[in-house]
Amino acid sequence: MSISVGDTLPDVTLKTNGDNGPEDLGTGDFFKGRKVVLFAVPGAFTPGCSNTHMPGFVVSADTILEKADRIACMAVNDAFVMDAWQKDQNAEHITMLADGNAEFTKALGMVLDASGFGMGTRSKRFAMIVNDGIVEYLGVDDKGVDKSSAETVIAHLA
């Protein structure tokens, strides 16, 4: 079952890159007491994610951060890949969340089976607005980047 609007995010430990390399980051702590725009991509450095999805959030970061406390990007990649992609995309205002074992992705019910493309288990493309751990908006894209785009998220930010 997939997470829905009104649900509380599961508490899972992800990785993010800190000053000394990969660090644990608990989703319970990260989302507690703040409004976070979270978007997830099937894979860092993939064409749709790098050319369409991430750039919208990079360009719109200032607008989003007027109404949200943080922007986070999650993918089923390791923290080193997410760090390299953050630098490649000039996404310094975005917290990169590595879900290397797809534990958060599975807990959310957002698994994408990309084994047919040689990519294994990945995350579906989605975006959500999370306020103090509670999902306020959820947009999942089976194709394209309509429901999970920065523009759509901005339209749903209160």
Secondary structure as the mmCIF struct_conf table of DSSP 4:
data_model
#
loop_
_struct_conf.conf_type_id
_struct_conf.id
_struct_conf.beg_label_comp_id
_struct_conf.beg_label_asym_id
_struct_conf.beg_label_seq_id
_struct_conf.end_label_comp_id
_struct_conf.end_label_asym_id
_struct_conf.end_label_seq_id
TURN_TY1_P TURN_TY1_P1 VAL A 5 GLY A 6
HELX_LH_PP_P HELX_LH_PP_P1 ASP A 7 ASP A 7
STRN STRN1 THR A 8 THR A 8
HELX_LH_PP_P HELX_LH_PP_P2 LEU A 9 PRO A 10
STRN STRN2 THR A 13 GLY A 18
TURN_TY1_P TURN_TY1_P2 ASP A 19 ASN A 20
STRN STRN3 GLY A 21 GLY A 26
HELX_RH_AL_P HELX_RH_AL_P1 THR A 27 PHE A 31
TURN_TY1_P TURN_TY1_P3 LYS A 32 GLY A 33
BEND BEND1 ARG A 34 ARG A 34
STRN STRN4 LYS A 35 ALA A 40
BEND BEND2 PRO A 42 PRO A 42
TURN_TY1_P TURN_TY1_P4 ALA A 44 PHE A 45
HELX_RH_AL_P HELX_RH_AL_P2 PRO A 47 GLY A 48
HELX_RH_PI_P HELX_RH_PI_P1 CYS A 49 HIS A 53
HELX_RH_AL_P HELX_RH_AL_P3 MET A 54 VAL A 59
TURN_TY1_P TURN_TY1_P5 SER A 60 SER A 60
HELX_RH_AL_P HELX_RH_AL_P4 ALA A 61 LEU A 65
TURN_TY1_P TURN_TY1_P6 GLU A 66 LYS A 67
BEND BEND3 ASP A 69 ASP A 69
STRN STRN5 ARG A 70 ALA A 75
BEND BEND4 VAL A 76 ASN A 77
HELX_RH_AL_P HELX_RH_AL_P5 ALA A 79 ASP A 88
TURN_TY1_P TURN_TY1_P7 GLN A 89 ASN A 90
TURN_TY1_P TURN_TY1_P8 GLU A 92 HIS A 93
BEND BEND5 ILE A 94 ILE A 94
STRN STRN6 THR A 95 ALA A 98
TURN_TY1_P TURN_TY1_P9 GLY A 100 ASN A 101
HELX_RH_AL_P HELX_RH_AL_P6 GLU A 103 LEU A 108
TURN_TY1_P TURN_TY1_P10 GLY A 109 GLY A 109
STRN STRN7 VAL A 111 ASP A 113
HELX_RH_3T_P HELX_RH_3T_P1 SER A 115 PHE A 117
TURN_TY1_P TURN_TY1_P11 GLY A 118 GLY A 118
STRN STRN8 THR A 121 SER A 123
HELX_LH_PP_P HELX_LH_PP_P3 LYS A 124 LYS A 124
STRN STRN9 ARG A 125 ASN A 131
TURN_TY1_P TURN_TY1_P12 ASP A 132 GLY A 133
STRN STRN10 ILE A 134 ASP A 141
BEND BEND6 ASP A 142 ASP A 146
TURN_TY1_P TURN_TY1_P13 LYS A 147 SER A 148
BEND BEND7 SER A 149 SER A 149
HELX_RH_AL_P HELX_RH_AL_P7 ALA A 150 HIS A 156
#
